Each structure stands twice: as structure tokens, then as C-alpha cells.
């Protein structure tokens, strides 16, 4: 039995149906890949506007030549703008019948799939592992032409497209919007960033330490409705409500040991909390799978924000010679990361499907709205945006204003994160927030002691 691809009803009946019968169309399919021979298309993104106009539909090589270059930039950018559980599945296109049937078309599409696969491996590793198949939704010119979907297995070098069953689904009955808040408190070590510093080295240092941190989060526990979720058990034993809040139980603070920690590096602190949102179509998803989707999103969003911060500071320093190009040094120990904002791509707020964008430290919020308009062609205002960070009550006004940032920390005095006072406060805070887990733990201990006493 082959794969079945479900497409959201409004996409087929509203968006694709209004395309002119003889109009060239090309874009991206976004949704969820699964390991159950089923894939779900949540929404589409038309990128023909990015290819330039007018488009010569008779010059296939020219069109896809532009696509190759643009997609190498567009796919990573869009991937980091998606919420957890959602990724780019493939492409859709409408063109002449003879082009669709040509071997040249198959070769060019394979090249586009290779570009997509490279991006997914980097930014959506867990999602891409759910299925090796990528999707191509296509239609011929003509008034009565139908949309068909084909799949290509990326585990082989063969260019063998297989036709899959195309069915519609209603997001109101099959989709779930899930939210969690992940607390983060991390000490990292970075090489001072000054003029002519190799930025790639800084990115690699951050990526290495951030990967260790997110890998440790795989041991985190999840709670739904005050119920501890088992790793390999369905997170929803019964049909859930379509909007669910999940409590994330993980160590707030984690110190990384780095052999080069004292090798002229700057000790930085990353702290606060991130609101993450997932959009899924499978109610029988396990606790481990949901956790992996959230970690995947957390990993990629922080990487892109760190890279954007470096680029932003580099651009600012090119325009300001007074600071001699200083970005991150002991005298300038701060690198402000962009804020993440959410908005919904669908009009119905009852089941929001979120997309995101980022605000640089020197940008107005309107720039975020403009970025979403450019990437997803949505009309929205500032009030349609929702910040994706929350901060502890003890944060100062300055910290809240700067939002998620890295700041230099000292090893001595009351400012140390490892001071006994802070440790006790954090322990009490952890106990107050995890009463249920502590009760379960002591119940198990008492039971074990009772069993041992009976044996003796």
C-alpha cells in the first residue's frame, strides 16, 4: 500500500482552485511528515513572486535556474519561521503537460529536492527522519486539470516518482495546537568578537554548546493536566481538546564544561524562557515525539537568532568606527539576540497555526510584520503579533526591554549564579513547581523501603 497525502480542504477548494487554468505556478508545501505512510499539507507558499516577472513558461531551464538560487536562500529562512511540528514537505507547480512529462523536468525537480533535503537535515532533523519521501503536487494547464501528488524517496539516487493518494482533511477535526514554556539558564563561553574576527568560528562555538544543551533536554519530562506523560506512551490517552498546554519539566540551569573555557574566552549567560508552539495532526503522538518536535524548534530558532545578531552587529560596526569594531569583549560584554514573534497564518483563531519572524535590536516591531508579509504574503498589523518570550519576575526593566540576550557574568560575589543563596532559592522554587513529582518520588521510596523490610 502506498503513501496517502492529506491536504487541508481550503487549500484545494480555495487557494489552488482560483489559479488561472494556463498560469504558471510554483511554490512550497508546508505541513507534517509522519512515519505512518501519511503526510499532511497544512498550507502553501507561492514563491513565483520571488522569481521575478515576467516569467517565460516556455523556458523551463530559466525558471528553475532562478528557483535554484532563490530556494537556497528561501528554504532555510522559511524553515526557521515555522512552528514546531511543521516543516517544508516539497513543492507544487502548474505548467504545460509536455514539460511535466519530460525527463528534464524530473532532473530539475530532483535538484530542488536535494536543496530542500540539505536544509531539512540542518534545521528539521527530527521531522525529516519521520519519512524519506518528499512531495510534488502538480497540475497541467487546462480548465479541467486535476491536482495529483507524487512522492520521491530521498534515500535512493534514483529519480522514480510514485503517485500517492490525495485526500482532503479538515483541520477543525484533525489538528491540535500545543504550547509549552521552556525555561533556559545556560552559561556559555565565546571567543571575543572584535574587528576582523572569524564569525564562522563564533557560530561554531555557540552551535556546539547549544547542541549539548538541547541534547540534554531530551531527558526532560512533560505534564498534561497534572499528569506525567510517559516517554513511549501516547500523550493523549483520550481525544484531546484542540488547544493544549504542556508543562515542561527540565533543569533550568546547566553548566557546560569546556576545555577551552579559560582560553581567553568570555563567559556569557543566556537566561529567560521561550514559549514554543506546535501544530500536529496525530492525536496518538508519544511524549518523546512531542518533546523532539519542541527541541528541534528550540535548536533551530536559537541558531538563527544568534546568526542574525552577529550579522546585525557586524553591519552596525561598519557604520560606526568610534568603537573600532568591538562587538563582544570584556568591555562590551553583551550581544542582544533578536526577539521571536508569533502570528497565525489561518484566519480562524479557534485553532491557530503559528508562523514566526524575528525582530533585531534596532528594528521597530513593524519590521517583523513586513518580514512576514514578504515571506508568506499575509496582511497583518503589529497587534497581530505575539512575543515568544517570558521572563522571571525578578528580571529588571532593562533586561525585559532587551529581551533574550547574552550578558557577561562574574565568578565572584553575589552575582555568581552558583552562589549558595541563589542555589537555595532555585531549589525552593523547583520544589514549589514540582510538588506532584516529589510526592511520586517519595511514595516510590517509601514503597521500596517497606518491601525491603518485609523481606528481612
C-alpha angles and dihedrals in degrees: 000000000000131000123286120216119202118203123194108257097236092055093059098037100039115017102035096034093061094056112114111259092239101032122117111239131181132167151127131285115220125192144087131317117207137190091230099081088261130108129184128214109206101174143343132231118211110215099175088104088062093053094065132247144299097036117205102217090189091062101070095170092053093051095049092040087063090043093055094055095041095045092055086065100030102051098055090044094051093042091060089048093061127092124241115293094025124098140153110280101184141285142305127207143171119203146128118318095235091054093050091052096047125105088227089063092053092050093049093047090050088055090052090049089053090055090049093047092053091053094045092051089056103038105021106030097149095044093048091051091059089075136004090207122100123197135238117188109192142172135182127233114271143085097264100037117133131215115247129183127221131185132214122201108226092195089078134054091225119109097223116146116198123200114238131197112266117209134164127238134192114233090206091069105026107037134080131199112209129186133191137168117222117199114217130195114160136160114211135177121227133179111247110267112223135149113313093010114154101252092194089064091054091048091051092050092051094043092051094052094040090052091054090050096049091045088057089054088067086082092058121119127230129212128197120186090348089305121124110234116226116228099240099025125094110271090221112047088182133030102292131215112263094247115053134177115211122197114223115214112194140129107283093205127044126171117207120214111222124182089213095046094117096036095110091292126142118241109228134184125220112190143153130071137281127220108217126189129199130194114200138168101200117082092191094063113140127235091250093052093050091048090051092051091052093046091049090054093044092051097050097041093054093047093053092046093052091048091048090050091053092048092047093051091046091053092047092051092052087060096042118058095169094085092046091235097302114164111154117009138129088268092046102033102169138089114182113215121213117261119245119229130192130210134165123255093199124066097226109086092194090082108020120199104200131213125179145214136182134242119211118219093254097044130094119237089251087070088065091054090048091051092053090048090053096048102037103019093235126151110226142142135221092268089061090065126091123196114238098213135080125186136208117267091245092062114117123239089253092053092049091049093051089043117190107016143146116241133184114254132198129230096220142059128013092323093072114111088213096057116129093240094056091043092056092046092051091047091053090046091051092049092050092050096046105043093135094054093047092051090050091048095051091044090057092047092050090048092052092048091050091050092050092050091052091052091055 
